């Protein structure tokens, strides 16, 4: 991070979390198309096969499934407004690209820590903080 953000971290004892929908990459935190297919399969096999929906005609079930999928796609950006992210890097070596993106190349600071220490740092917060590894994928091929 750059020197200004580091000094802010030290002075306020708070780390910045960026709202997910405000990332430059519009696909950050979204589901690939294959996941939508899986969602539709789940709706068919689990939700609308339940006895609660036994009196629905197949046509009505199809309408409900299509509406659920449409609503899910429409609301994905609203969902992303409720998640805040702090990005870390697990590389053992330095990355010029990351230095360039996240700091001034002449005055950046790297914080070295472990996942365990990150989790411990948030154990007394009232917010629900979760740590997970992100997998970047090709939305057309991967699921």
PyMOL commands that set and color helices and strands:
alter all, ss='L'
color gray80, all
select helices_A, chain A and resi 3-12+20-22+33-47+51-53+58-80+96-102+115-121
alter helices_A, ss='H'
color red, helices_A
select strands_A, chain A and resi 18-19+84-85
alter strands_A, ss='S'
color yellow, strands_A
deselect
rebuild
show_as cartoon
